[in-house]
Amino acid sequence: MCIRDSSFAITIAAAVPFTPTKCATKEGVIIGNGHDIGTHNHQTLDGCCKLCQTENSCKAWTFHADQGACWLHSSTDGVRFESGVTSGVPSGAIPPTPP
């Protein structure tokens, strides 16, 4: 919307909500093992992704489905294989994991 007056013009734009993109994920691996910056309970896989996307220091996350727990990590270094978990990164592709 634009408001005009003989001496000035004001443009008012509607606020655009932040819409996070989907996180790339990999099952059965903890990415960022040993670089924990926090845990959040009662989460979902998508909720864990969104938490990491809104935390500036988050470079990876791991969701433990059996606990509903989301662990945020400050690095993608440190990989550990574990069943029942899904890890992801807030943007881009999953880094290569060792065989």
Secondary structure, DSSP 8 states (H G I E B T S, - for coil): -EEE-SS-EEE------------EEEEEEEETTT-EEEEESS--HHHHHHHHHH-TT--EEEEETTTTEEEEES-S--EEEEEEEEEEESSS-------
